[in-house]
Amino acid sequence: MKTSVTDKSVTLFQALIGYLRPVALQDLAGVAALCIHGVIVIAIPAVIKQIFDGWQNHTLTQQALTVKCLIIVGLAFSAAMALFFARWLIIGASRQIEMALRNDLFAHVMRMTPRFFHNMKTGDLMTRFASDIEQVRLLVGPGIMYPGETVVVMVLAFYSMMTTNVGLTLTVLIPITILLIYVNWLTRRLHKVYRLGQEIYSDMAARVQENLAGIRVVKAFCQEEAEYKRFREINDRYLQNNVQQIQLRGKLFPFMKLVGGVGTVLILWLGGVRVIEGSMTLGELIQFAFYYQLLMWPIIALGWIINVIHRGVASWRRMKSIFETEPDVLDPEAADDQPALTGRIELKNLTFSYGDDLPPVLHDVSFQIEPGQTLAIVGPTGCGKSTVVNLLLHLYAAPRGHIFFDGIDINDVPRETLKNAIAYVSQDVFLFSDTIRNNIRFGIPEEVEISELEIEEAAERAQLASEVAGFPEGYLTRVGERGITLSGGQKQRTGIARALILNRPILILDDCLSAVDTQTEEAILRGLSGAIQRSTSLIISHRISTVKNADRILVFNEGRIVEQGTHEELIETDGLYAQMHRRQLLEESLGIHS
């Protein structure tokens, strides 16, 4: 279904057709039930006409009255059943479309690179998944059902009114035409107000999400009152927008009632004159009045329908803007037969900037890691260490001809192949609100069986097992949202265990020991030694103690490699690396943890 959405050339109707096609038979059956309902409803006034004409002509017997009343009851029951099945089929189909839309939107968002999330607020995305999808569902559910019912009933009612009395029909069409023009003008204004309301709602959701995610920062800086004030301002804008919507809708329905009342008065007045003159029977007048009411109800509902359509279209455009956004990094074509990577990594004269209008963060960077080797990168904050990692993970589009895995340009390596070759641990480890066990085995597909022993061994090597043993429920202990119940060091060690259990040919550690003390760091590195020896390892750190045993160490400064060699060689060079080493030794002797 997504292919019909992501193409920027498709119209709203074409894109929705792609989602309607799988439930087309169900929708058609629902529309057929609506047609049956309309025919039955139109038949009821004809029976009522027979009753009053029989009474007026003194030909109505008690038995005939009973039969006709039973016919009316039967028709009403049949109409109700037809309407029930129509709603069941069409609304049910809209729920299936809602599910498909939500799945497609989530799958598309999962394809996006970090650049997309830097520009899109989480609360805004959540609004797309909740409010906007619901409005689109109303568009393809009630938005189809009620217009279908409206068209069927209006056509049949208008035809029946014309066959009853042409002159009276044309007369009552005058206020109806005025009503339709007014509804069209008002709903256009309502559409603009609603689009603004959705944007304000997105801002409000984003504000709530950011405050809840950063609640500790808010409280630490005593900003509760300031954040409440900001939220209140957004909420007030949302209130004013909703009041404006209510005012516009409030102008719609009273005017509809007024037009309906004017039409009824015209029917009673002009129709009554015809009955008195004998050009109409009493039954025909009552039948005509019933047809008019059947005609008016769809017109009154038309305002709601137009409102639903405008809301759905506005919400769809907001969703389509997400679908039309392509990730920076795309999979190469015809790459299904790509062999698994062995771990050879090479960078050749790489210069990289995060944007065309931004200065480069890497300048002419070149290095090579052979399978089984350990390369370390150190340097001051902001020197480009993590940028190298982001590019190797292909989170950002890398310039062609500068990064190679096993001699293949990274842009020609399928993302799935790359992901299956790398185990990565970041400095800021994200833990899900789940058990420690499930967080450790997060990277393993659910269909793959992992024994408890493997999980415990990974935790042991990450120096986490002894602390988990002290938890009341062990590995089944839930860690809370973002792992809030664990310390920073425990979260980092959980992330290390998560990487170790994958047993990938490439291991990347991005300053993931920053929250543990030196003794724990040494123990973790001993536990990692086996994995490091088996894998191509890239260790990013600001601590010299973390990288001193690497086969080769690169020293970055301002996006350039300024020194490289082994620990001993760099100490002898007495450059930036040696300065960092002496400073950290001094900090340790003073009991200062960097």
Backbone hydrogen bonds, N-H to C=O, Kabsch-Sander energy under -0.5 kcal/mol:
donor,donor_aa,acceptor,acceptor_aa,energy
4,S,1,M,-1.2
5,V,2,K,-1.7
6,T,2,K,-2.5
7,D,3,T,-0.8
8,K,6,T,-0.6
10,V,7,D,-1.4
15,A,11,T,-2.4
16,L,12,L,-2.4
17,I,13,F,-2.1
18,G,14,Q,-1.4
19,Y,15,A,-0.9
20,L,16,L,-2.5
21,R,17,I,-2.3
23,V,20,L,-1.1
24,A,21,R,-1.6
27,D,23,V,-2.6
28,L,24,A,-2.9
29,A,25,L,-2.5
30,G,26,Q,-1.9
31,V,27,D,-2.7
32,A,28,L,-2.6
33,A,29,A,-2.1
34,L,30,G,-1.9
35,C,31,V,-2.3
36,I,32,A,-2.3
37,H,33,A,-2.4
38,G,34,L,-2.7
39,V,35,C,-2.4
40,I,36,I,-2.4
41,V,37,H,-2.6
42,I,38,G,-2.2
43,A,39,V,-1.3
44,I,40,I,-1.0
44,I,41,V,-0.6
46,A,42,I,-0.7
47,V,43,A,-1.3
47,V,44,I,-0.6
48,I,44,I,-2.1
49,K,45,P,-2.5
50,Q,46,A,-1.6
51,I,47,V,-1.7
52,F,48,I,-2.2
53,D,49,K,-2.8
54,G,50,Q,-2.2
55,W,51,I,-2.3
56,Q,52,F,-2.8
57,N,53,D,-2.4
58,H,55,W,-0.8
59,T,54,G,-2.7
60,L,54,G,-1.4
61,T,59,T,-0.6
65,L,61,T,-2.6
66,T,62,Q,-2.3
67,V,63,Q,-2.4
68,K,64,A,-2.6
69,C,65,L,-2.3
70,L,66,T,-2.2
71,I,67,V,-2.1
72,I,68,K,-2.3
73,V,69,C,-2.4
74,G,70,L,-2.6
75,L,71,I,-2.9
76,A,72,I,-2.8
77,F,73,V,-2.5
78,S,74,G,-2.5
79,A,75,L,-2.7
80,A,76,A,-2.3
81,M,77,F,-2.4
82,A,78,S,-2.5
83,L,79,A,-2.5
84,F,80,A,-2.4
85,F,81,M,-2.5
86,A,82,A,-2.2
87,R,83,L,-2.6
88,W,84,F,-2.7
89,L,85,F,-2.5
90,I,86,A,-2.7
91,I,87,R,-2.3
92,G,87,R,-0.6
92,G,88,W,-1.1
93,A,89,L,-2.0
94,S,90,I,-2.1
95,R,91,I,-1.7
96,Q,92,G,-1.5
97,I,93,A,-2.2
98,E,94,S,-2.4
99,M,95,R,-2.2
100,A,96,Q,-2.3
101,L,97,I,-3.0
102,R,98,E,-2.6
103,N,99,M,-2.5
104,D,100,A,-2.7
105,L,101,L,-2.8
106,F,102,R,-2.4
107,A,103,N,-2.7
108,H,104,D,-2.5
109,V,105,L,-2.5
110,M,106,F,-2.3
111,R,107,A,-0.8
111,R,108,H,-0.9
112,M,108,H,-0.6
112,M,109,V,-1.2
116,F,113,T,-1.5
117,F,113,T,-1.0
118,H,114,P,-1.8
119,N,115,R,-1.0
119,N,116,F,-0.6
120,M,116,F,-0.8
125,L,121,K,-2.1
126,M,122,T,-2.5
127,T,123,G,-1.8
128,R,124,D,-1.5
129,F,125,L,-1.9
130,A,126,M,-1.7
132,D,127,T,-2.4
133,I,128,R,-1.1
134,E,130,A,-1.8
135,Q,131,S,-2.1
136,V,132,D,-2.1
137,R,133,I,-2.3
138,L,134,E,-2.2
139,L,135,Q,-1.7
140,V,136,V,-2.2
141,G,137,R,-1.2
143,G,138,L,-3.3
144,I,141,G,-1.8
145,M,141,G,-2.7
146,Y,142,P,-2.4
148,G,144,I,-2.0
149,E,145,M,-2.8
150,T,146,Y,-3.0
151,V,147,P,-2.9
152,V,148,G,-2.2
153,V,149,E,-2.6
154,M,150,T,-2.8
155,V,151,V,-2.6
156,L,152,V,-2.3
157,A,153,V,-3.1
158,F,154,M,-2.8
159,Y,155,V,-2.4
160,S,156,L,-2.5
161,M,157,A,-2.5
162,M,158,F,-2.4
163,T,159,Y,-2.2
164,T,160,S,-1.3
165,N,161,M,-2.9
169,T,165,N,-1.7
170,L,166,V,-2.5
171,T,167,G,-1.7
172,V,168,L,-2.1
173,L,169,T,-1.1
174,I,170,L,-0.5
174,I,171,T,-1.2
176,I,172,V,-1.1
177,T,173,L,-2.5
178,I,174,I,-2.0
179,L,175,P,-2.2
180,L,176,I,-2.3
181,I,177,T,-2.1
182,Y,178,I,-2.2
183,V,179,L,-2.8
184,N,180,L,-2.2
185,W,181,I,-2.0
186,L,182,Y,-2.5
187,T,183,V,-2.5
188,R,184,N,-1.2
189,R,185,W,-1.2
190,L,186,L,-2.0
191,H,187,T,-2.0
192,K,188,R,-1.4
193,V,189,R,-1.9
194,Y,190,L,-2.5
195,R,191,H,-2.2
196,L,192,K,-1.9
197,G,193,V,-2.0
198,Q,194,Y,-2.2
199,E,195,R,-1.7
200,I,196,L,-2.2
201,Y,197,G,-2.5
202,S,198,Q,-2.0
203,D,199,E,-2.1
204,M,200,I,-2.4
205,A,201,Y,-2.6
206,A,202,S,-2.5
207,R,203,D,-2.3
208,V,204,M,-2.3
209,Q,205,A,-2.6
210,E,206,A,-2.5
211,N,207,R,-2.0
212,L,208,V,-2.5
213,A,209,Q,-2.5
214,G,210,E,-2.0
215,I,212,L,-1.0
218,V,214,G,-2.4
219,K,215,I,-2.4
220,A,216,R,-2.4
221,F,217,V,-1.9
222,C,219,K,-1.2
223,Q,218,V,-3.0
227,E,223,Q,-2.8
228,Y,224,E,-2.4
229,K,225,E,-2.1
230,R,226,A,-2.0
231,F,227,E,-2.6
232,R,228,Y,-2.7
233,E,229,K,-2.0
234,I,230,R,-1.9
235,N,231,F,-3.0
236,D,232,R,-2.4
237,R,233,E,-2.0
238,Y,234,I,-2.3
239,L,235,N,-2.3
240,Q,236,D,-2.7
241,N,237,R,-2.2
242,N,238,Y,-2.3
243,V,239,L,-2.7
244,Q,240,Q,-2.2
245,Q,241,N,-2.2
246,I,242,N,-2.6
247,Q,243,V,-2.6
248,L,244,Q,-2.2
249,R,245,Q,-2.8
250,G,246,I,-2.8
251,K,247,Q,-1.2
252,L,248,L,-0.7
252,L,249,R,-0.7
253,F,249,R,-1.8
255,F,251,K,-0.6
256,M,252,L,-2.0
257,K,253,F,-2.4
258,L,254,P,-2.6
259,V,255,F,-2.7
260,G,256,M,-2.8
261,G,257,K,-2.6
262,V,258,L,-2.6
263,G,259,V,-2.5
264,T,260,G,-2.0
265,V,261,G,-2.4
266,L,262,V,-2.3
267,I,263,G,-2.2
268,L,264,T,-2.7
269,W,265,V,-2.8
270,L,266,L,-2.5
271,G,266,L,-0.7
271,G,267,I,-1.9
272,G,267,I,-0.5
272,G,268,L,-1.3
273,V,269,W,-2.0
274,R,270,L,-1.7
275,V,271,G,-2.3
276,I,272,G,-2.6
277,E,273,V,-2.5
278,G,274,R,-1.2
279,S,274,R,-1.8
280,M,274,R,-1.3
285,L,281,T,-2.0
286,I,282,L,-2.5
287,Q,283,G,-2.8
288,F,284,E,-2.7
289,A,285,L,-2.4
290,F,286,I,-2.2
291,Y,287,Q,-2.4
292,Y,288,F,-2.4
293,Q,289,A,-2.1
294,L,290,F,-2.5
295,L,291,Y,-2.1
296,M,292,Y,-2.7
297,W,293,Q,-2.2
299,I,295,L,-1.2
300,I,296,M,-3.0
301,A,297,W,-2.8
302,L,298,P,-1.2
303,G,299,I,-0.7
303,G,300,I,-0.9
304,W,300,I,-0.7
305,I,301,A,-2.7
306,I,302,L,-3.0
307,N,303,G,-2.0
308,V,304,W,-2.6
309,I,305,I,-2.7
310,H,306,I,-2.8
311,R,307,N,-2.5
312,G,308,V,-2.9
313,V,309,I,-2.8
314,A,310,H,-2.5
315,S,311,R,-2.7
316,W,312,G,-2.7
317,R,313,V,-2.3
318,R,314,A,-1.6
319,M,315,S,-2.3
320,K,316,W,-3.3
321,S,317,R,-1.5
322,I,318,R,-0.7
322,I,319,M,-0.9
323,F,319,M,-2.1
324,E,320,K,-2.5
325,T,322,I,-1.2
326,E,324,E,-0.7
330,L,328,D,-0.6
338,Q,335,A,-1.3
345,I,343,G,-0.6
345,I,369,I,-2.3
346,E,404,F,-2.3
347,L,367,F,-3.1
348,K,402,H,-2.9
349,N,347,L,-0.5
350,L,365,V,-2.9
352,F,362,L,-1.3
358,L,355,G,-1.8
361,V,352,F,-2.8
362,L,352,F,-1.6
363,H,559,G,-3.0
365,V,350,L,-2.6
367,F,347,L,-1.4
369,I,345,I,-3.2
373,Q,370,E,-2.4
375,L,373,Q,-0.5
375,L,537,S,-3.0
376,A,552,R,-2.4
377,I,539,I,-2.7
378,V,554,L,-2.6
383,C,380,P,-1.3
388,V,384,G,-1.6
389,V,385,K,-1.3
390,N,386,S,-2.7
391,L,387,T,-2.1
392,L,388,V,-2.2
393,L,389,V,-2.4
394,H,391,L,-0.9
395,L,390,N,-2.6
396,Y,390,N,-0.7
402,H,399,P,-0.9
404,F,346,E,-2.7
405,F,408,I,-2.8
406,D,344,R,-2.9
408,I,405,F,-2.2
410,I,403,I,-2.4
412,D,409,D,-2.4
413,V,410,I,-1.1
418,L,414,P,-2.3
419,K,415,R,-2.8
420,N,416,E,-2.2
421,A,418,L,-1.1
422,I,418,L,-0.8
422,I,419,K,-0.6
423,A,506,I,-2.9
424,Y,422,I,-0.5
425,V,508,I,-2.3
429,V,427,Q,-1.1
431,L,429,V,-0.6
434,D,432,F,-2.7
436,I,477,T,-1.6
437,R,475,Y,-2.9
439,N,435,T,-1.9
440,I,436,I,-2.1
441,R,437,R,-2.0
442,F,439,N,-0.8
444,I,441,R,-1.6
448,V,445,P,-1.7
449,E,447,E,-0.5
455,I,451,S,-1.6
456,E,452,E,-2.5
457,E,453,L,-2.5
458,A,454,E,-2.1
459,A,455,I,-2.2
460,E,456,E,-2.4
461,R,457,E,-2.4
462,A,458,A,-1.4
463,Q,460,E,-1.6
464,L,459,A,-3.3
465,A,459,A,-1.1
467,E,464,L,-0.5
468,V,464,L,-2.2
469,A,465,A,-2.2
470,G,466,S,-0.5
470,G,467,E,-0.7
471,F,468,V,-1.6
474,G,471,F,-1.1
476,L,473,E,-2.2
477,T,474,G,-1.6
479,V,434,D,-2.5
482,R,431,L,-0.6
483,G,480,G,-2.2
484,I,481,E,-1.2
485,T,479,V,-2.2
486,L,483,G,-1.9
491,K,487,S,-2.4
492,Q,488,G,-2.2
493,R,489,G,-2.3
494,T,490,Q,-2.1
495,G,491,K,-2.2
496,I,492,Q,-2.0
497,A,493,R,-2.5
498,R,494,T,-2.2
499,A,495,G,-1.6
500,L,496,I,-2.6
501,I,497,A,-2.0
502,L,499,A,-1.0
503,N,499,A,-0.7
503,N,500,L,-0.8
506,I,421,A,-1.9
507,L,536,T,-2.7
508,I,423,A,-2.9
509,L,507,L,-0.5
509,L,538,L,-2.7
510,D,425,V,-3.1
510,D,508,I,-0.6
511,D,509,L,-1.1
511,D,540,I,-3.0
514,S,511,D,-0.9
516,V,513,L,-1.2
521,E,517,D,-2.4
522,E,518,T,-2.4
523,A,519,Q,-2.0
524,I,520,T,-2.7
525,L,521,E,-2.6
526,R,522,E,-1.9
527,G,523,A,-2.1
528,L,524,I,-2.1
529,S,525,L,-0.8
529,S,526,R,-0.6
532,I,528,L,-3.0
533,Q,529,S,-2.2
534,R,530,G,-1.7
535,S,531,A,-1.6
536,T,505,P,-3.1
537,S,373,Q,-2.6
537,S,535,S,-0.8
538,L,507,L,-2.8
539,I,375,L,-2.6
540,I,509,L,-3.7
540,I,538,L,-0.6
541,S,377,I,-2.0
547,V,543,R,-0.7
547,V,544,I,-0.8
548,K,544,I,-1.4
550,A,547,V,-2.1
551,D,374,T,-1.0
552,R,374,T,-1.5
553,I,565,G,-2.8
554,L,376,A,-3.4
555,V,563,E,-3.0
556,F,378,V,-3.2
556,F,554,L,-0.6
557,N,560,R,-2.2
559,G,383,C,-1.4
560,R,557,N,-1.2
562,V,555,V,-2.8
562,V,560,R,-0.8
563,E,555,V,-1.3
565,G,553,I,-1.8
570,L,566,T,-2.4
571,I,567,H,-2.0
572,E,568,E,-2.1
573,T,569,E,-1.6
574,D,570,L,-1.0
574,D,571,I,-0.6
575,G,570,L,-0.8
579,Q,575,G,-2.0
580,M,576,L,-2.4
581,H,577,Y,-2.4
582,R,578,A,-2.5
583,R,579,Q,-2.3
584,Q,580,M,-2.4
585,L,581,H,-2.2
586,L,582,R,-2.1
587,E,583,R,-2.3
588,E,584,Q,-2.3
589,S,585,L,-2.2
590,L,586,L,-1.6
591,G,588,E,-1.2
592,I,587,E,-3.8
593,H,591,G,-0.5
594,S,592,I,-0.6
